[in-house]
């Protein structure tokens, strides 16, 4: 059968940075520390470069078949991703010297409630991007953690209003009745203002060191532990009350959140570089408050153009 991509010359010659297929739907599996495996549906982008300017196209079907064979039959590991990229390049010998695969999926983790005996599932968007560039392999893990943020400024303003209301209801110099004060503190009349909180997002892109397994859950846990207020699943009243306490004890601007995550990732030896963006979806106004932080590695992620990237881009 004729192969137009191989036999015909391009009307305009030129090398191409990337050529491939996007939105390939395949199942992927991950091995857990306890020996179990989890499976998820993934969306895969597969690329090679086209280094020869006078060749019209690549072998698209070969990329698809390699993706299907590899990701459908073995768990995701740095080694399996390296082999997949090598298969891309071996099947495009004389055409390509760079290959990339990006795998996006949702990772479900069962999380316990804060206080009660309940638990529920949380879904974390994950993006793995593996690159083979002239024999050099690199791997990036992208994830997103959703949390609650309470504004320190509005908390201070709320406290001021409560103080003023207390001064109005309890005259200076008068003998205070303990029971009356306690009742006042528990009433809507006394607590006349509350700080505003909002759902927020921490997006992380971490370039991984070689020689380790995929630290997906570990990175997520580090980020959540640093922020201290990840959104919950199953929530009874005792859990909601505990969550309110956590928010009150962890007031933070987006700058505070970005620095917390920055510090948490900076001490992980498995991460050679990282980029993090915290976005607070403000309840006070219709625009978001955003902060971006990096590890500061020479030649690595920057706060420039990377500030506008997304985990799934």
C-alpha positions in Angstrom: 0.0 0.0 0.0 1.3 3.5 -0.7 2.7 5.5 2.3 2.2 9.1 1.4 3.8 10.3 4.6 7.0 8.5 3.7 7.1 8.5 -0.1 5.9 12.1 -0.8 8.2 15.1 -0.2 6.8 18.1 1.7 5.8 21.1 -0.4 7.7 23.2 2.2 10.7 21.6 3.8 11.4 22.1 7.5 12.3 20.3 10.7 9.4 20.0 13.3 9.8 20.3 17.1 7.0 17.8 17.8 4.6 15.7 15.9 2.2 13.1 17.3 -1.2 12.3 18.7 -3.2 13.8 21.5 -6.1 12.7 23.7 -5.4 8.9 23.4 -7.7 7.2 25.8 -6.1 4.3 27.7 -6.3 2.7 31.1 -3.3 3.1 33.4 -2.4 1.4 36.6 -0.2 2.3 39.6 1.3 0.0 42.2 0.8 1.1 45.8 3.2 0.6 48.7 1.0 -2.1 50.2 1.2 -4.2 47.0 -2.2 -3.3 45.7 -2.7 -1.6 42.3 -5.1 1.1 41.3 -6.4 1.8 37.8 -7.7 4.9 36.2 -8.7 6.1 32.7 -6.0 8.4 31.2 -5.7 10.9 28.3 -2.3 10.5 26.7 -0.3 12.8 24.3 2.5 11.1 22.5 5.2 13.0 20.5 8.4 12.6 18.6 10.3 15.4 16.8 10.8 15.3 13.0 14.4 16.1 12.6 14.6 15.5 8.8 13.2 18.5 7.0 12.6 16.7 3.7 10.5 13.9 5.3 6.8 14.6 5.1 5.5 12.9 8.3 6.0 10.4 11.1 4.4 7.0 11.7 1.4 8.0 13.9 0.1 4.5 14.2 3.3 3.3 15.8 3.0 5.8 18.6 -0.5 4.7 19.3 0.4 1.0 19.3 3.3 1.6 21.7 1.1 3.6 24.0 -1.6 0.9 24.0 0.8 -2.0 24.6 2.8 -0.3 27.3 0.2 1.5 29.4 -2.4 -1.2 29.2 -0.1 -4.0 30.4 2.2 -2.7 33.0 2.1 -0.2 35.9 3.3 3.3 35.5 6.9 3.6 36.7 9.9 5.8 35.7 11.4 2.6 34.1 8.2 1.8 32.1 8.0 5.4 30.8 11.7 5.4 29.8 11.1 2.1 27.8 8.0 3.6 26.2 10.0 6.6 24.9 12.8 4.3 23.7 10.1 2.4 21.7 8.9 5.7 20.2 12.5 6.5 19.1 13.4 3.0 17.9 10.3 2.9 15.7 11.3 6.3 14.3 15.0 5.7 13.7 16.5 8.1 11.2 13.6 10.5 11.8 13.6 11.5 15.5 16.0 12.0 18.4 13.5 13.4 20.9 10.3 11.8 22.3 7.7 12.9 24.9 4.7 11.4 26.5 2.2 13.2 28.7 -0.3 11.1 30.8 -3.2 12.9 32.5 -5.5 11.1 34.9 -7.4 11.4 38.1 -6.0 9.7 41.2 -8.6 8.6 43.7 -7.4 8.4 47.4 -9.6 7.4 50.3 -9.3 10.0 53.1 -10.4 9.7 56.7 -12.6 12.3 58.3 -11.0 14.8 60.7 -12.8 13.4 63.8 -15.6 11.0 63.0 -15.0 7.4 61.9 -16.1 8.1 58.4 -14.0 8.4 55.2 -14.5 9.3 51.6 -12.8 9.5 48.2 -10.9 12.5 47.0 -9.8 12.9 43.4 -6.5 14.5 42.5 -5.7 15.6 38.9 -2.3 14.1 38.0 -0.1 14.8 34.9 3.1 12.8 34.2 5.3 14.2 31.5 8.3 12.1 30.4 10.9 13.3 28.0 13.8 11.6 26.2 16.0 14.3 24.6 19.1 13.0 22.8 19.5 10.2 25.3 18.7 12.2 28.4 15.6 11.1 30.3 13.6 13.5 32.6 10.2 13.1 34.3 7.8 15.7 35.7 5.0 15.1 38.1 2.1 17.6 38.1 -0.7 17.6 40.6 -3.4 19.9 42.1 -4.5 20.1 45.7 -7.6 21.9 46.7 -7.7 23.5 50.1 -9.5 26.2 52.2 -8.0 29.6 52.9 -9.2 32.2 55.4 -8.1 35.8 54.9 -5.9 37.2 57.7 -7.1 40.7 56.9 -10.8 39.9 57.1 -10.1 37.9 60.3 -8.5 41.0 61.9 -11.4 43.2 60.7 -13.9 40.7 62.1 -12.1 40.7 65.5 -12.2 44.5 65.6 -16.0 44.5 65.0 -16.5 41.9 67.7 -14.4 44.0 70.1 -16.4 47.1 69.3 -19.7 45.2 69.8 -18.4 43.8 73.2 -17.6 47.4 74.2 -21.2 48.4 73.4 -22.8 45.5 75.2 -20.6 45.5 78.3 -19.8 49.0 79.6 -16.3 49.7 80.7 -15.8 49.4 84.5 -19.0 47.3 85.1 -18.7 43.9 86.9 -18.7 41.2 84.2 -20.9 38.2 84.7 -19.0 35.1 83.5 -22.1 33.2 82.3 -23.4 36.3 80.5 -20.1 36.8 78.6 -20.0 33.1 77.7 -23.6 33.3 76.4 -22.7 36.5 74.5 -19.7 34.8 72.8 -22.0 32.0 71.6 -24.7 34.3 70.2 -25.1 35.9 66.8 -25.5 39.2 68.7 -22.0 38.8 70.0 -20.2 37.4 66.9 -21.3 40.1 64.5 -18.7 39.4 61.9 -16.7 36.5 60.5 -13.7 36.4 58.2 -14.2 35.2 54.6 -12.8 31.9 53.5 -12.7 30.4 50.0 -11.8 27.2 48.2 -8.3 27.5 46.9 -5.9 25.5 44.7 -2.2 24.6 44.8 -0.8 23.5 41.5 2.5 21.7 41.6 4.9 20.7 38.8 7.9 18.7 40.2 10.9 17.5 38.2 11.8 14.2 39.7 15.3 12.8 40.5 16.2 9.5 39.0 16.4 6.3 41.1 13.1 6.7 42.9 9.5 5.3 42.4 6.7 7.7 41.5 6.1 9.7 44.7 2.5 10.7 43.8 0.8 10.2 47.2 3.9 11.5 49.1 3.9 14.8 47.2 0.2 15.3 47.7 0.6 14.5 51.4 3.5 17.0 51.7 1.4 19.7 50.1 -1.7 19.0 52.2 0.4 18.8 55.4 2.0 22.2 54.6 -1.3 23.9 53.9 -3.1 22.1 56.8 -6.7 22.8 55.5 -7.3 20.4 52.5 -10.9 20.1 51.6 -12.7 17.2 53.2 -14.9 14.3 52.0 -17.3 12.8 54.6 -18.2 15.5 57.1 -20.3 15.2 60.2 -20.8 18.2 62.6 -17.7 17.3 64.6 -15.6 17.2 61.4 -17.0 20.6 60.3 -16.2 22.1 63.7 -12.6 20.7 63.5 -12.3 22.1 60.0 -13.4 25.5 61.2 -10.8 25.4 64.0 -8.1 24.5 61.4 -9.1 27.4 59.3 -9.0 29.8 62.3 -5.5 28.5 63.2 -4.1 28.8 59.7 -5.0 32.2 58.4 -3.2 32.7 55.1 -2.8 34.9 52.0 -1.9 33.3 48.7 1.7 34.4 49.4 1.7 32.5 52.7 0.3 29.3 51.0 2.9 29.4 48.2 5.8 29.8 50.7 4.4 26.8 52.8 4.4 24.6 49.8 7.8 25.9 48.6 9.3 25.0 51.9 7.7 21.5 52.0 8.9 20.6 48.5 12.4 22.1 49.0 13.4 19.5 51.5 12.3 16.5 49.4 15.4 14.8 47.9 13.3 13.2 45.2 12.5 16.6 43.7 15.3 18.4 41.8 13.1 21.3 40.8 9.6 22.5 41.2 7.0 25.2 40.3 4.0 25.9 42.4 1.1 28.3 42.0 -1.5 29.0 44.7 -4.8 30.5 43.6 -7.4 31.8 46.1 -10.8 32.0 44.4 -11.8 35.0 46.4 -15.3 35.3 47.9 -14.8 39.1 48.4 -14.3 39.9 44.7 -14.7 38.1 41.3 -10.9 37.9 40.6 -8.4 35.5 42.1 -5.4 36.1 44.3 -2.4 34.2 42.9 1.2 33.6 43.9 3.9 31.6 42.1 7.1 30.1 43.7 9.9 28.0 42.3 12.9 26.2 43.8 15.3 28.6 42.1 17.4 26.1 40.2 19.7 27.7 37.5 18.2 26.8 34.2 15.1 25.3 35.8 11.5 26.5 36.3 11.1 30.3 36.5 8.5 32.7 37.7 8.3 34.2 34.2 6.4 32.5 31.5 5.9 29.4 33.8 3.7 31.6 36.0 1.0 31.4 33.4 1.3 27.6 32.8 -1.1 25.1 34.3 -0.6 21.6 35.6 -2.5 20.1 32.7 -1.0 22.3 30.0 
